[in-house]
Amino acid sequence: MTKLAICIPARNTVHTGFALSLSKLTSHLTSLKVEHVVLFNLGSVIAQQRNTLVQEALDVDATHILWLDSDMHVPAGTAIKLLEHNKHIVAAAYSTRVPPYKSVGFNNADDVEDRFDATRGLHKVYAVGMGCMLVDTTVYSYIGKPWHNYHYNKDTDNLSGEDIYFCDAAGAAGFDVYIDADLSHEVAHYGTKSFRLKDTQ
């Protein structure tokens, strides 16, 4: 039987639109009698937040974690759509929040500019951001701690995020990462913009 832990790393606030999405999602799960818990972790070091949330999910015997970032809009049926794929790791892709806007799905480990852009279907990818991702909790027993961390990419002279670290570790352990392209077109990434008088002209 499925027991879903909805895990949300956040700072000190969440976006109003996200709160509404979460309310509709949990209401939908309740209507379908899907057992679930909502777990928040407040902080600023997201890799540590995710590690803590994984442990909390395992402690309540969750079979799956639905990762949601606190600046996402997701449809009410998101969890069910992802569960129906019966994959160990499946996610929705979405756009970055600042220009140049890019997909957070990566097709190729050797080319960070090769981004996911499919419009339909389920696709295997190298990695994807974890703003909306479902993970079967058995994955964590295979990759070991730390489940989330950062690593330095010499080619880009940059730190890779904790989500890419996880996808790398999962791939090394033999797990594929998938993106639901249909769902990806229904999610959104909330951002901020400053408006000036010149914008009215």
N, C-alpha and C positions, 0 to 999 in steps of 0.2 A: 504494500500500500504506500502511496506517495505521501510524504510529509515534507512540505515546502517551507524553507526558511527564506524569507525575503530580507536580504541583507543590504543595508544602506549606510555607507560611510558618508559623513557630512561634517561640516564645520559647525557653526553655532545657529544657523538658520537653514531652512529649505525654501525652494521656490514655491509660491502659491500654486502655480500650475501643477507642480509635482505632487503637492499634497492632495490635490483633487484627483490626479491620476492614481495615486496610491489608494485613496478611498474607494474609487470605482473598481480597481483591480481586486482589492480584498473583499469587497461586496460580491463581486462576481464569483470568486473562489468559494465564499461562504454559501452562495446560492447553489453551487454545484457540490457542496459538502466535501471540498478538498481541504484536508487538514493543513494549516499553515500558521506560522508565527512571523512577526515582524521584529527585526533586530536592527537597532541603530547603534552606530558608534560615532561619537563626536570627537574630533581632533583635527590635526593638521598634517600628520604624516600618514598618507593614505596607504602605503604598503603595510604599516603596522596596524592600521585600522582594519584592513582586509584580513590580515592574519588573525586578529582578535575575533572578528566576525566568523571566520571559518571555524575556529575552536568553539565558539558559542553555538553555532549550528550543529556541529558534531555532538556537542554535549546534550542537545535536545533530540538527538537521533534523527535529524533531518536526512531525507534521502536525496534531496536536491536543494541547491541554493539558487535563488533568483537574485542576481546582483542588479541593483538599480542605483544610479547616481542621483543625487538630490536636485539636479538641474535638468532632469529629463521629463518629457511627456511621453507616456506610453498608453496604448489602448487597454481597455478593461480586460480583454481576452488574451493579453500578452503571455501570461504564464501558461495558459492552456495551449496556445499555438506552439510555444517552444517545447512543452512536454510531449506534444503529439509527434514530434520528430523522432523521439526515442533515441537521441544522441547523447553522448557523454558531455559534449560542450557545444552549445548552439546559441547564437546571439543575433541581435539586430545591429546593423551598422547605422551610423548617423554622421552628421557633419560636425567638423570642428566649429568653434564659436567665434573665431577671429579670422580675418582674411590673411592669406588666400584660403578660402574655404575648401576643405578636403575631407574625403571619407576617412573614417577611423578604421576601416578594414584594409588589411594589407595582404596582397596576393603572394608576395615574393619576399623571402627573408633577405635576399641580396639586393633588393631595389625598393627603398622606402617610398619611392614615387609611384610604384605600381599599386594603385589603390583600387579597392573593390568598387564596381559601378554597375553590377547587374541589376536588372529591374524585376525579374521574376525568378522563382524557384529557390532551391536549397543548394548552396555552393560551399565546397571545402576551400579554406583559405589558410594562410600562414598564421595570421593573428588578427585580433580585433579588440578595440577598446571595450571595457567592461561596464559601460553605462547601462547596458541592458543585455545581460547574459545569463543563461541557465547552465549550471554545472551539476552533474551527478556527483554526489559527495564521495563516491568510491575513488574518484580521480585523486583526491588529496592523499589517500593512503599510498599511492604509487609514486607521487612526486616528492613527498617528504617536506620537512620544514627547511628554510622558510618557504611557505607557499607563494608569497609575494615579496618581491624585493626589487632593487634597481640594479642595472648593470651598465657599464660604460661601453659605448659603441665607438671604436677607433675610427671607423670609416666616416661617421658623421660628426665626430668630436662632440658627442652629446650623451646624456643619460637616457636610456630607454625606460619607459614607464613600467610600473608594477604589473600592468595588464599584459604588456608584451613579454615581460619576464615569465608570467604564469603560462602564457601560450607556448613559449619556448620550452619550459619545463614539462608541460603536458605533452607536447609533441615529442620530446626526447623519451618520454615514458610510453609512447605508442598511441597517444590519443589524438584524434583529428579534431580540428576546429571548424565549425560550420557557421555560415550566415544565412538567415532567412531573408531573402531579398524582398519578398512581398511585405513582411512585417516592417522591414527597414524603412519602407516608404510611408509608414504610418506613425513612426516615432519622430520626436523632435528634441533638439538640444537647446535649452533656454540660454540666452545670453543677455548682455546689456549693451545699450547704445546711448551715447549722449546726444541730445538734440539741440541745435542752435537755431537762431533766428534765420540764418541763411537757408536752412532746410525748408522754410516756408515759401521761399521764392520760386 
